[in-house]
C-alpha cells in the first residue's frame, strides 16, 4: 500500500486539532438550550478559547524559530481535545475552553514550520495542509451535534477521540519526515519585511473577526432565519466550514495561476457582496450566500501562510503561528462586542456590521506586493 506523504499526514493531524476550534461554535446552541446561556456568556466562552491562544501563540512561534519542537504537536493536540472534552462537565466552560485554546496555540507555529519544510513551500501543497484545518472545522458540527444531541453536554468527554487519533497520525508524520523538518529551514536567509507583514496581519485580523463572528453566531442566526433549531444550526456550520475547505484548495490553484496578491484582493472584494447577501437576502438563499462568503474568505487562507513566511524568511515559525493560528483565534476577542450589539439590537444588525471588514481587507491588500525572493510558485 502506498504510504501517505508527510504533508498528507500533517493535513490529517491539522484536521484533528482544528475540530476543537470548530467544536466551540458547534456547542453554542446546546449551551443556550441546556444551560440557558445568553449571547454575552457564549461570547465569553469563545473569548476564553481564543484569548489565551492569541496571547500565547507568538511565544510558541519564537520558541520554534529557535529550535524545532516536533514533540509539541501530539502533546498540544491532546491538550486541545481534553479542553473540549471537559466543557460539558459541570460549569467550568471558560476554564475548559481556555485549556483547549492553549493546545491550539501550541500546535500551529511548529506545524506551520514543519509543513513548509516537507512541502518545499509549494502553494498547492501548503493549501492541502491548510485545508486540513478547514476540514476539521467542517467535521466539528457533524461530530458534535449528533453526540451532544443524543446524550446532552455530559457526553462531551467522548469528543477527545479525534485528538487521540490525530496524535498517533502526527507521530507518524514526525517519524517519516522529522529529519526534513529539523534541517530544511536552518540557516534561512533573506531580509524580514515587517511593514508588509504587519499589513498582512491587519488583513488577517479583519478576516478573523468576520470568520469567528460567523462561526460563533451563524448557528443561532440560521435558526432565526430558516427555522429548524439546532439541526439547522448544525447544517449552517457545516456549510460554513465545508465551503471554507473548498475555498482553501482553490486558493492554492488560483495563486499558482494568477499570483497570491491578485488572488487576495479579488477574493476579499467578492466577500463583500456575498456577506451582504447572507445578512439581507431572505429565505433559503441564505445557505447559498453563506457558502459563497465562506469560499471567498477561505481562498486567501493558505496564501496568508506562505506570504507571511516569505515576508519573514528568518522567522518562519513566528510567521506561521501568527498566520495559521493567531489570525484565526484573535477573532474571538471581537465576539463580546458583536454579542453586545446583538443583545442591544438584534443578531441581524450585529452581523451586518461585519460587512465593512472584508472591504477593509481588499483595500489593505492593494498596499501589498509579492515578496521579491519568495518560495516557488510551482505545484
C-alpha positions, 0 to 999 in steps of 0.5 A: 500500500502506498504510504501517505506523504508527510504533508498528507499526514500533517493535513490529517493531524491539522484536521484533528486539532482544528475540530476543537476550534470548530467544536466551540461554535458547534456547542453554542446552541446546546449551551443556550438550550441546556444551560440557558446561556445568553449571547454575552456568556457564549461570547465569553466562552469563545473569548476564553478559547481564543484569548489565551491562544492569541496571547500565547501563540507568538511565544510558541512561534519564537520558541520554534524559530529557535529550535524545532519542537516536533514533540509539541504537536501530539502533546498540544493536540491532546491538550486541545481535545481534553479542553473540549472534552471537559466543557460539558462537565459541570460549569467550568466552560471558560476554564475548559475552553481556555485549556483547549485554546492553549493546545491550539496555540501550541500546535500551529507555529511548529506545524506551520514550520514543519509543513513548509519544510516537507512541502518545499513551500509549494502553494498547492501543497501548503493549501492541502495542509491548510485545508486540513484545518478547514476540514476539521472545522467542517467535521466539528458540527457533524461530530458534535451535534449528533453526540451532544444531541443524543446524550446532552453536554455530559457526553462531551468527554467522548469528543477527545477521540479525534485528538487521540487519533490525530496524535498517533497520525502526527507521530507518524508524520514526525517519524517519516519526515522529522529529519526534513523538518529539523534541517530544511529551514536552518540557516534561512536567509533573506531580509524580514519585511515587517511593514508588509507583514504587519499589513498582512496581519491587519488583513488577517485580523479583519478576516478573523473577526468576520470568520469567528463572528460567523462561526460563533453566531451563524448557528443561532442566526440560521435558526432565526432565519430558516427555522429548524433549531439546532439541526439547522444550526448544525447544517449552517456550520457545516456549510460554513466550514465545508465551503471554507475547505473548498475555498482553501484548495482553490486558493492554492490553484488560483495563486499558482495561476494568477499570483497570491496578491491578485488572488487576495484582493479579488477574493476579499472584494467578492466577500463583500457582496456575498456577506451582504447577501447572507445578512439581507437576502431572505429565505433559503438563499441564505445557505447559498450566500453563506457558502459563497462568503465562506469560499471567498474568505477561505481562498486567501487562507493558505496564501496568508501562510506562505506570504507571511513566511516569505515576508519573514524568511528568518522567522518562519515559525513566528510567521506561521503561528501568527498566520495559521493560528493567531489570525484565526483565534484573535477573532474571538476577542471581537465576539463580546462586542458583536454579542453586545450589539446583538443583545442591544439590537438584534443578531441581524444588525450585529452581523451586518456590521461585519460587512465593512471588514472584508472591504477593509481587507481588499483595500489593505491588500492593494498596499501589498506586493509579492515578496521579491525572493519568495518560495516557488510558485510551482505545484 
